[in-house]
Amino acid sequence: MPETIQSVFDNQKNVAGECRPQKPSYPFLAWENQEELGRLEDILNHLRQSKTGRSLIADAEKHQTVIRLESNMRAYGSYDEVTNNLKVNANSDLNRQIGTMAHELRHSQQFQKGILMDAYLDSPKCYIQNQSVIEADASATATAVCYELALAGNDKPLEALREKDAHIVNPFQNQAVKNGKIDESAYQAAFKGWFTDYSTRDCYDILYIKMVRQRFKNCTREEENKKFERDVPVNDVVQKVCSCNGKPYMSEQETQAFFSTQDACSVSFERFNNIYGNCCMKFNFDWNKPQEEVMKEKLGLYCRPHSGYMPAKIVPQPLPIPKTADRQASAAEKIAAVKKQKTTQIAKKTQLSAMLKYKAAREK
Ligand SMILES: [Zn+2]
């Protein structure tokens, strides 16, 4: 049993020893004190008000993902697929924690689908694109959960998410409002919105370089010989993880079109140089050729300026979310229309049968 999971059970024993009979609603919660347990339960209970939230929790439970609060972290949350540990920043406010938990739970769900990611073994372009897929998808899913909560009458988690991620939330909301439902187009709009934030993309490029360094320290000779070779096509990852209502929200053609653009194959200037340095010996780069040319030819990568010089993220004006009363009125309208149609059909049938009867009587 890994140490982390053991500590969860130890925690439960401690709490049970203090005569607290109630069991946590999620069996793999880890907590230090009653206040933390209360907050974790609060976040989970909010998520359970949404259909997507319930399915995320159910899958995490199947996967035995350990969930805890963490006070010493800079990020809003994290999920480590190696230890299967999910952390939410203890210092965020509740509404923000709800969106974060949904995002991190989606990561736990993604890795249950068997995606392969290794910064050291994968080709740099594959890894960078696949990393962006799992992040954009987790953000789209967190938006879906918060949007469902807003439809159910609590818009605070959605507004908390919008403060930081309006470029993801607004495109999602606009599609959902236009279509009157949360469908593939809403997820896809949010997913694509993620890529318009170059500052976040730069951060993930930096993370990639860090991961390579970390993996290098503990790699085997065999792994060293195979470094940066593995091809894990972005299309495979998208088809595995990017789904809503049980089906992919991006077709293979849409994925191909989106990820073959120069922008989707670009990394920030500094990381471009790092990757060149990491790969030059391995792939026998020609020193006489310009760096840009070699990187495009050998790795399919382009260089983009630092995020400070890139366009600002695209944030469309959000369409208003229909209020519960409006939605009830529009549902009532639809029901009335269907009823009217049925009544007309019955009336027509009655007319027809009366005519037939009349005709039959005359023919007698
Ligand atoms: Zn993430």
Residues whose N, C-alpha, C, O or C-beta is under 5 A from the ligand:
A	BS01	ZN	E135 A138
